[in-house]
Amino acid sequence: MAIVTAVIIARGGSSRLPGKNMKDFHGNPLVAHKVKQLLACRSVTNVVVGSDCDEILSAARDAGATTVKRAPEFCDEKTRSWNEVIADMCGKVDGDVILWAHCTNPLIHADTYDRAVSAFMSGDKDSLVSVTRLQSHLWLHGEPFNFDPKSKVHPVARDLEPVFYQNGGIFIARREDMISWRYVYNDPLLFEIGAIESSDIDTPEDFMIAEALYGH
């Protein structure tokens, strides 16, 4: 049976929501909340948190995670590319398969992670990425993107061809592949999750919305 390692990276700094990863979310620091969600997964063998912040690492250990101290340069998006961050972190953990998760998606259920792992393991794609469906009238560069407003019959949103956005919640691939690609996917299976679970925290408003939606 493959060893699945859930990986969380959580830096100490945050430009739009200072101290984001340690903000209290229903009684736990956000990083600890995510650790507990992942530890509740049947398919996850271990959870590893990488950070440059001792406070974050301590909270993660208290929640049951293994921790890795990351060099400051790999926690600064200005000094290292996202590709370098991925390869560096994946090289610091063990396991056959990496489930890459983020603290900032606090509403994803353990069962959803388990279904994603199962879909990856049983599928024929080399990776998996979680996406969310969007069926709305979209505009791009000032022009209608997915509908014709001059058509004789106005297309209602439910009849439009859906598009999907990458919500950042779940990325799965074999550890050696992530290191080789220096990325979290290559030819992925698109794993759809709903709008509530895919909630992503970047701003104070996002945090308030996620708190209000928790448990729904």
Backbone torsions as a table, in degrees:
resi	resn	phi	psi	omega
1	MET	NA	136.1	-178.1
2	ALA	-67.9	140.6	174.5
3	ILE	-86.3	118.8	-179.1
4	VAL	-103.5	118.5	178.4
5	THR	-106.3	121.0	174.9
6	ALA	-86.0	129.9	-176.9
7	VAL	-117.3	132.2	174.6
8	ILE	-126.1	127.7	169.5
9	ILE	-107.7	137.5	-175.4
10	ALA	-148.0	103.1	-178.6
11	ARG	-84.4	161.3	-178.2
12	GLY	-71.3	-32.6	-176.9
13	GLY	-91.7	157.2	174.2
14	SER	-158.9	124.3	-173.1
15	SER	-76.4	-40.5	-174.8
16	ARG	-89.8	-26.4	178.4
17	LEU	-138.9	87.4	-175.7
18	PRO	-54.3	136.3	178.5
19	GLY	67.8	22.3	-172.4
20	LYS	-51.8	-47.7	-172.6
21	ASN	-70.6	-13.7	177.0
22	MET	-109.2	4.3	178.8
23	LYS	-65.3	142.0	-179.4
24	ASP	-68.7	124.9	178.0
25	PHE	-124.8	99.5	-179.7
26	HIS	52.1	46.3	172.3
27	GLY	96.8	-2.8	178.6
28	ASN	-135.4	148.6	168.9
29	PRO	-57.7	147.5	-175.9
30	LEU	-53.9	-39.7	-179.8
31	VAL	-65.6	-40.1	179.2
32	ALA	-67.5	-37.4	177.0
33	HIS	-58.0	-45.3	-179.3
34	LYS	-68.5	-39.5	176.8
35	VAL	-57.3	-46.3	-178.0
36	LYS	-65.3	-37.7	176.2
37	GLN	-60.5	-44.7	-176.9
38	LEU	-71.7	-35.7	177.5
39	LEU	-67.5	-21.1	178.1
40	ALA	-80.2	-6.5	-179.2
41	CYS	-78.0	134.0	178.1
42	ARG	-68.3	-29.2	-173.3
43	SER	-88.6	-11.1	-175.6
44	VAL	-92.2	126.0	-178.9
45	THR	-81.7	-44.0	178.3
46	ASN	-153.0	160.7	-179.4
47	VAL	-120.9	129.0	-179.3
48	VAL	-122.6	128.9	177.2
49	VAL	-111.1	127.7	176.2
50	GLY	-112.5	130.4	-178.3
51	SER	-155.1	161.1	172.3
52	ASP	-95.8	-1.2	-172.2
53	CYS	-109.5	120.9	-178.7
54	ASP	-63.5	-34.2	179.7
55	GLU	-64.7	-42.7	178.1
56	ILE	-64.8	-44.5	-179.9
57	LEU	-62.0	-39.3	178.8
58	SER	-65.6	-43.9	179.3
59	ALA	-63.6	-37.8	179.5
60	ALA	-66.8	-42.1	178.2
61	ARG	-63.9	-41.8	179.3
62	ASP	-61.4	-29.2	-179.7
63	ALA	-84.7	-8.7	176.0
64	GLY	112.5	6.2	-178.3
65	ALA	-89.4	157.1	165.0
66	THR	-84.2	146.1	-175.7
67	THR	-124.7	153.6	178.6
68	VAL	-133.5	125.5	177.1
69	LYS	-80.4	120.8	-178.7
70	ARG	-96.0	143.4	177.2
71	ALA	-63.8	140.8	-176.7
72	PRO	-54.0	-35.1	-177.5
73	GLU	-67.2	-22.7	177.7
74	PHE	-89.7	5.8	177.3
75	CYS	-115.7	9.4	-178.8
76	ASP	-121.4	113.6	-175.9
77	GLU	-64.9	-13.6	179.9
78	LYS	-85.8	-22.2	-177.0
79	THR	-102.9	-22.2	179.3
80	ARG	-135.7	140.7	177.6
81	SER	-72.9	161.4	176.3
82	TRP	-58.2	-37.0	179.2
83	ASN	-61.0	-42.6	179.2
84	GLU	-67.0	-37.1	178.8
85	VAL	-62.8	-44.7	-179.0
86	ILE	-62.1	-50.9	-178.2
87	ALA	-61.7	-40.0	-179.4
88	ASP	-64.0	-47.0	-177.0
89	MET	-69.4	-42.2	-179.9
90	CYS	-64.5	-29.3	177.3
91	GLY	-73.4	-11.6	-177.4
92	LYS	-99.0	-0.1	-177.3
93	VAL	-123.8	162.5	175.3
94	ASP	-101.6	173.9	176.2
95	GLY	120.2	162.7	179.3
96	ASP	-88.7	-39.9	-175.4
97	VAL	-125.7	138.5	176.5
98	ILE	-104.8	128.4	167.4
99	LEU	-104.7	106.0	-177.0
100	TRP	-90.6	121.2	-176.3
101	ALA	-129.2	164.7	179.3
102	HIS	-127.8	141.6	175.2
103	CYS	-58.1	-29.5	-171.1
104	THR	-78.5	4.1	170.6
105	ASN	-116.2	72.9	-169.7
106	PRO	-79.4	-1.9	-173.9
107	LEU	-105.2	6.5	178.9
108	ILE	-79.0	125.3	-176.7
109	HIS	-76.9	153.6	176.2
110	ALA	-57.1	-40.0	-179.9
111	ASP	-62.2	-34.4	178.5
112	THR	-67.3	-42.7	175.0
113	TYR	-59.6	-43.3	179.9
114	ASP	-62.3	-41.4	178.4
115	ARG	-65.0	-36.8	178.8
116	ALA	-66.1	-44.1	178.2
117	VAL	-61.3	-44.1	179.5
118	SER	-62.1	-42.1	179.6
119	ALA	-63.6	-39.8	178.2
120	PHE	-66.3	-47.2	-176.6
121	MET	-63.8	-34.7	-175.8
122	SER	-93.7	-6.4	-176.8
123	GLY	-92.0	-178.3	-178.7
124	ASP	-112.9	14.3	176.8
125	LYS	-94.7	156.1	-177.4
126	ASP	-85.7	-2.0	-177.6
127	SER	-164.3	173.7	179.3
128	LEU	-142.3	140.4	176.0
129	VAL	-136.1	135.9	179.6
130	SER	-81.9	138.6	-178.7
131	VAL	-135.3	163.6	178.0
132	THR	-128.1	136.2	-177.8
133	ARG	-72.3	140.3	175.3
134	LEU	-133.0	115.8	176.5
135	GLN	-121.5	88.4	-178.1
136	SER	-144.5	167.0	176.4
137	HIS	-80.0	110.3	-172.3
138	LEU	-105.0	147.4	176.7
139	TRP	-122.7	143.9	178.5
140	LEU	-138.3	125.8	-178.9
141	HIS	53.8	38.7	176.4
142	GLY	79.0	7.0	-178.8
143	GLU	-124.0	148.9	174.6
144	PRO	-57.8	134.5	-175.2
145	PHE	-97.0	-42.8	-172.5
146	ASN	-128.7	20.7	177.7
147	PHE	-157.7	162.7	178.4
148	ASP	-114.9	105.2	-177.5
149	PRO	-66.9	-12.5	-179.6
150	LYS	-96.3	3.5	179.5
151	SER	-67.8	154.6	-177.0
152	LYS	-63.3	-34.3	178.6
153	VAL	-117.0	120.5	-179.7
154	HIS	-66.0	125.9	178.5
155	PRO	-76.4	123.8	176.3
156	VAL	-76.7	156.5	-172.6
157	ALA	-57.2	-38.8	-176.1
158	ARG	-65.5	-19.0	-179.7
159	ASP	-95.4	-6.0	179.4
160	LEU	-72.9	150.2	174.1
161	GLU	-68.0	127.0	-176.6
162	PRO	-70.9	149.4	167.5
163	VAL	-114.4	163.0	-176.9
164	PHE	-128.4	136.9	175.4
165	TYR	-111.4	145.1	178.7
166	GLN	-74.5	118.1	-172.3
167	ASN	-94.5	-4.2	176.0
168	GLY	79.4	2.8	-173.4
169	GLY	-79.0	-41.4	-173.1
170	ILE	-139.8	128.7	170.8
171	PHE	-133.0	131.2	-179.1
172	ILE	-134.1	134.8	172.8
173	ALA	-164.1	168.5	174.9
174	ARG	-68.8	141.6	-174.1
175	ARG	-56.8	-45.6	-178.3
176	GLU	-63.2	-33.0	177.9
177	ASP	-68.0	-44.2	178.6
178	MET	-58.8	-40.4	179.5
179	ILE	-66.4	-43.5	-179.8
180	SER	-65.2	-44.9	-179.5
181	TRP	-73.5	-24.5	-168.9
182	ARG	56.4	40.5	-178.4
183	TYR	-161.2	172.1	-174.9
184	VAL	-97.9	-7.4	174.8
185	TYR	-156.8	164.7	-180.0
186	ASN	-132.7	-65.9	175.6
187	ASP	-124.5	78.7	-164.8
188	PRO	-85.6	153.5	163.3
189	LEU	-77.3	129.6	177.1
190	LEU	-87.5	115.3	-175.3
191	PHE	-105.7	111.6	-172.6
192	GLU	-83.5	131.3	170.7
193	ILE	-128.0	157.8	-174.4
194	GLY	-74.1	169.1	-174.9
195	ALA	-63.8	-35.9	-178.8
196	ILE	-68.9	-50.3	-179.1
197	GLU	-62.2	-30.2	-176.1
198	SER	-82.6	1.2	-179.8
199	SER	-49.2	131.2	-175.3
200	ASP	-122.8	132.4	-176.7
201	ILE	-97.8	116.1	173.2
202	ASP	-123.9	-29.7	-173.3
203	THR	-125.7	166.2	175.3
204	PRO	-56.9	-35.3	179.4
205	GLU	-66.6	-41.4	176.7
206	ASP	-58.8	-41.4	-178.7
207	PHE	-63.3	-43.9	179.9
208	MET	-63.8	-39.6	179.3
209	ILE	-65.1	-44.7	-180.0
210	ALA	-62.4	-41.6	177.2
211	GLU	-59.7	-41.3	-178.3
212	ALA	-69.7	-32.4	-176.9
213	LEU	-85.3	-16.0	-175.7
214	TYR	-57.7	130.5	-179.4
215	GLY	95.9	-6.5	-179.8
216	HIS	-95.8	NA	NA
